[in-house]
Amino acid sequence: MRKPAERSAYNGSQHNEAKRAGFSACFTEAQWKNIVELMLERRVEAGSLLFSEGEAANKLYCVLSGKIKLRKSTEDGKQFVLSILQSGDLIGSTEAGSVYGFSAEVAEEARIGVLLWKDVEQLLLTSGELAVRWMNGMALQQRIAESKFRDLLLYGKPGALASTLIRLANSYGVLRRDGVEISLRLTNAEMAEFIGTTRESVNRMLASLKDEGIVAVRSGLITITDQAALRRICGCPECPACPKEVCRI
């Protein structure tokens, strides 16, 4: 397959259209513009792999549009979905000689900004404030990962499912009259991959949540009607102990 064409990722009109989120929200408008100008843009089709687990982590990737699903395989063949990234999120490592510990699958046609660490490093050396904000962004990603592991380990599968639903609502939620609708359409099998269980287990847990009036499912989309109940199931700490910037998928 021919490698997608690369070009400058900066486009002033696109850059200013949408409110920045994820890693990009850690920077001022001018700072993020400087970072974006270092990127080469790639357009990638849904279903393709951005990179595979075990490949050399010699590039950083920023999601400019679309969605990227991060997957992790275990030795016994289980598949976990670690995250579904969207515009403003960053993937990659700055550690020399490291490899990717997961695969990045394109879930929705995407525009990706490719960064070389040597270019980023030169930019960070020119501004102490930019360097501090970059470190804050990396620390935020670490907090997100740690909070997910906490929820998966401490409250069993029901707690892990409740936590996943809250995170999906924070990342893809749309406020409706009866609650928060998760606009991202996921099958129960895909939900199961977030928490390391089976589709049948998710079926049972979702049915129980529906019977209790905590969630509703319409046209394949989940609406959370009682978020406080979900928080109790997963022992969710109150903000600001776990702000929405951390409690995301």
Buried (B, 14 or more C-beta within 10 A) or exposed (E): EEEEEBEEBBBEEEBEEEEBBBBBEBBEEEBBBBBBBBBBBBBBEEEEEBBBBEBEBBBBBBBBBBBBBBBBBEEEEEEBBBBBBBBBBBBBBEEEEEBBEBBBBBBBBBBBBBBBBEBBEEBBEEEEEBBEBBEEBBEBBEBBEEBBEBBBEEBEBBBBBBBBBBBBBBBBBEEBEEBBBBEBEBEBEBBBBBBBBEBEBBBBBBEEBBEEEBBBEEEEBBBBBBBEBBBEBBEBBEEEEBEBBBBBB
